[in-house]
């Protein structure tokens, strides 16, 4: 029973990550002439995705601990999930607030340069997480 629940959580989280990050957001920016509006909508989607990831990731980690006990602590899957959760926390609670502050200050000059750097870092972290999620999907969570 837990394996089915695990598959559903993983499918929901990683499928949403790929659908939003590599389908919905690029289409949004191509279809919307107003880049500020597109950015605001994309930001809202990524925020919801981050909270979904936190929920699914924590449930997956807790499930592994309940199923495997202390052995889960030495599992590469658990460490990968923990790393993915850490990346989500950095993106949502460190990078996103900094980018929001820069937007309020006006995206010109140095502020624009800082925003682009933070956005690039956020994009790299998203890529790392989506590839890590793909690895989990391919290899599965339990042995």
C-alpha positions as CSV (number, residue, x, y, z in Angstrom):
1,X,0.0,0.0,0.0
2,X,2.8,2.5,0.9
3,X,4.5,1.9,-2.4
4,X,1.5,3.0,-4.3
5,X,1.2,6.1,-2.2
6,X,4.9,6.7,-2.7
7,X,4.5,6.5,-6.5
8,X,1.5,8.9,-6.4
9,X,3.4,11.5,-4.4
10,X,6.5,11.2,-6.6
11,X,4.4,11.4,-9.8
12,X,2.5,14.5,-8.5
13,X,5.6,16.3,-7.4
14,X,8.0,15.6,-10.2
15,X,5.4,15.6,-12.9
16,X,4.2,19.0,-11.7
17,X,7.8,20.2,-11.6
18,X,8.4,19.2,-15.2
19,X,5.0,20.4,-16.5
20,X,5.2,23.8,-14.9
21,X,8.9,24.5,-15.3
22,X,9.4,23.2,-18.9
23,X,5.9,23.5,-20.4
24,X,3.6,26.0,-18.7
25,X,6.1,28.8,-17.9
26,X,7.8,28.9,-21.3
27,X,4.4,28.9,-23.0
28,X,3.3,31.7,-20.7
29,X,6.2,33.9,-21.6
30,X,5.7,33.2,-25.3
31,X,2.0,33.9,-25.2
32,X,2.0,36.9,-22.9
33,X,3.3,40.2,-24.2
34,X,3.4,41.7,-20.7
35,X,6.6,40.2,-19.3
36,X,5.9,41.6,-15.8
37,X,2.5,39.8,-15.7
38,X,4.0,36.6,-17.1
39,X,6.8,36.8,-14.4
40,X,4.2,37.4,-11.7
41,X,2.1,34.4,-12.8
42,X,5.2,32.2,-13.2
43,X,6.3,33.2,-9.7
44,X,3.0,32.2,-8.3
45,X,3.2,28.8,-10.0
46,X,6.7,28.2,-8.7
47,X,5.6,29.2,-5.2
48,X,2.7,26.7,-5.3
49,X,5.1,24.1,-6.8
50,X,7.6,24.7,-4.0
51,X,5.0,24.1,-1.3
52,X,3.8,21.0,-3.1
53,X,7.4,19.8,-3.2
54,X,7.9,20.4,0.5
55,X,4.8,18.5,1.3
56,X,5.5,15.6,-1.0
57,X,9.2,15.4,-0.1
58,X,8.5,15.5,3.7
59,X,5.9,12.8,3.3
60,X,8.2,10.6,1.2
61,X,11.0,11.0,3.7
62,X,8.7,10.2,6.6
63,X,7.4,7.2,4.7
64,X,10.9,5.9,4.1
65,X,11.7,6.3,7.8
66,X,8.6,4.4,8.8
67,X,9.2,1.7,6.3
68,X,13.0,1.2,6.7
69,X,13.7,2.6,10.1
70,X,17.3,3.8,10.7
71,X,18.3,2.1,7.4
72,X,16.6,5.0,5.6
73,X,19.2,7.3,7.0
74,X,21.9,5.6,4.9
75,X,19.9,5.4,1.7
76,X,21.0,7.5,-1.2
77,X,17.3,8.1,-2.0
78,X,16.7,9.7,1.4
79,X,19.7,11.9,1.0
80,X,18.6,12.9,-2.4
81,X,15.2,13.8,-1.1
82,X,16.7,15.8,1.7
83,X,18.9,17.6,-0.8
84,X,15.9,18.4,-3.0
85,X,14.0,19.8,0.0
86,X,17.0,21.9,0.9
87,X,17.1,23.3,-2.6
88,X,13.4,24.1,-2.4
89,X,13.9,26.0,0.9
90,X,16.8,28.0,-0.5
91,X,14.8,28.9,-3.7
92,X,11.6,29.8,-1.8
93,X,12.8,31.3,1.4
94,X,16.1,32.9,0.4
95,X,16.2,33.6,-3.4
96,X,12.5,34.5,-4.0
97,X,12.3,37.1,-1.3
98,X,15.5,38.7,-2.5
99,X,14.2,38.8,-6.1
100,X,10.9,40.3,-4.9
101,X,12.8,43.0,-3.0
102,X,14.8,43.9,-6.1
103,X,11.6,44.1,-8.2
104,X,10.2,46.6,-5.7
105,X,13.4,48.7,-5.9
106,X,13.1,48.8,-9.7
107,X,14.9,46.5,-12.1
108,X,17.4,49.0,-13.4
109,X,21.2,49.1,-13.3
110,X,22.7,47.2,-10.4
111,X,19.4,45.9,-9.2
112,X,18.7,44.4,-12.7
113,X,22.1,42.7,-12.6
114,X,21.5,41.3,-9.2
115,X,18.1,40.1,-10.2
116,X,19.4,38.3,-13.2
117,X,22.1,36.6,-11.2
118,X,19.6,35.4,-8.6
119,X,17.2,34.3,-11.3
120,X,20.0,32.4,-13.0
121,X,20.9,30.7,-9.7
122,X,17.3,29.9,-9.1
123,X,17.0,28.4,-12.6
124,X,20.1,26.2,-12.0
125,X,18.7,25.0,-8.7
126,X,15.4,24.1,-10.4
127,X,17.3,22.2,-13.1
128,X,19.2,20.3,-10.5
129,X,16.0,19.4,-8.6
130,X,14.2,18.4,-11.8
131,X,17.0,16.1,-12.8
132,X,17.2,14.6,-9.3
133,X,13.5,14.1,-9.4
134,X,13.9,12.3,-12.8
135,X,16.5,10.0,-11.2
136,X,14.0,9.2,-8.4
137,X,11.3,8.4,-11.0
138,X,13.6,6.2,-13.0
139,X,15.2,4.4,-10.1
140,X,12.1,4.4,-7.8
141,X,12.2,5.2,-4.2
142,X,12.3,1.8,-2.6
143,X,14.7,-1.0,-3.5
